[in-house]
């Protein structure tokens, strides 16, 4: 019985902590906005902004890598041409999120993939 109480206590703490870590389109808009401003030379790398820039670029790279793992091109989420940079992907995602506030409540990875599907559809 003591084990079950401790187990449910631990699960509730982990679940509550995990809920705090979930990021949505609002946060991604802010982070990728910082990445775009950095790429344009409008901001310098200080500690908070460097985290946001790195997070946005890292998410872009991860989404592109996940997309590439889908061996059959018809199963990919989007089909970008060769040479798309993290900075370009961040600009695309930032613009889409900025232009579509109705999707900002969705998970950051989902809205990023949706944003990249429009300019890079698979045919």
HUTA-V167751 format. One record per residue. N is the residue number from 0. RES is the residue in one letter. PHI is phi as a letter, one per 40 degrees, with the letter a starting at -180 (NA if undefined). OMEGA is omega in radians with two decimals (999 if undefined). Layout:
# HUTA-V167751
N;RES;PHI;OMEGA  N;RES;PHI;OMEGA
This chain:
# HUTA-V167751
0;X;NA;3.13  1;X;c;3.12  2;X;c;-3.13  3;X;c;3.11  4;X;c;3.12  5;X;c;3.13  6;X;c;-3.13  7;X;c;3.06  8;X;c;3.13  9;X;c;3.14  10;X;c;-3.14  11;X;c;3.10  12;X;c;3.13  13;X;c;3.13  14;X;c;3.13  15;X;c;3.12  16;X;c;3.12  17;X;c;3.13  18;X;c;3.12  19;X;c;-3.07  20;X;c;-3.10  21;X;c;3.14  22;X;b;-3.14  23;X;b;-3.12  24;X;c;3.10  25;X;c;3.13  26;X;c;3.13  27;X;c;3.08  28;X;d;3.12  29;X;c;-3.09  30;X;c;3.13  31;X;c;3.01  32;X;c;3.09  33;X;c;3.12  34;X;c;3.11  35;X;c;3.12  36;X;c;3.10  37;X;c;-3.14  38;X;c;3.13  39;X;c;3.13  40;X;g;-3.11  41;X;c;3.11  42;X;a;3.10  43;X;b;-3.14  44;X;c;2.92  45;X;b;-3.00  46;X;d;-3.14  47;X;c;-3.09  48;X;c;3.13  49;X;c;3.07  50;X;c;-3.11  51;X;c;3.13  52;X;c;3.14  53;X;c;3.13  54;X;c;-3.13  55;X;c;-3.13  56;X;c;3.12  57;X;c;3.10  58;X;c;3.11  59;X;c;-3.13  60;X;c;3.13  61;X;c;3.12  62;X;c;3.10  63;X;c;3.12  64;X;c;3.09  65;X;d;3.13  66;X;c;-3.13  67;X;c;3.14  68;X;c;3.11  69;X;c;-2.96  70;X;d;-3.11  71;X;c;-3.07  72;X;d;-3.13  73;X;c;3.12  74;X;c;-3.11  75;X;c;3.13  76;X;c;3.13  77;X;a;-3.05  78;X;b;-3.11  79;X;c;3.02  80;X;c;3.07  81;X;c;3.02  82;X;g;3.10  83;X;c;-3.10  84;X;c;3.05  85;X;d;-3.14  86;X;c;3.11  87;X;c;3.12  88;X;c;3.11  89;X;c;3.11  90;X;c;-3.13  91;X;c;-3.13  92;X;c;3.14  93;X;d;-3.12  94;X;c;-3.13  95;X;c;-3.13  96;X;c;3.13  97;X;c;-3.12  98;X;c;-3.04  99;X;b;-3.12  100;X;c;-3.12  101;X;c;3.14  102;X;b;-3.03  103;X;c;-3.13  104;X;c;3.12  105;X;c;3.13  106;X;d;-3.07  107;X;d;3.14  108;X;c;3.14  109;X;c;-3.11  110;X;c;3.09  111;X;c;3.12  112;X;c;3.11  113;X;c;3.13  114;X;c;-3.12  115;X;c;3.11  116;X;c;-3.08  117;X;c;-3.13  118;X;c;-3.08  119;X;b;-3.12  120;X;c;3.05  121;X;c;-3.09  122;X;b;999
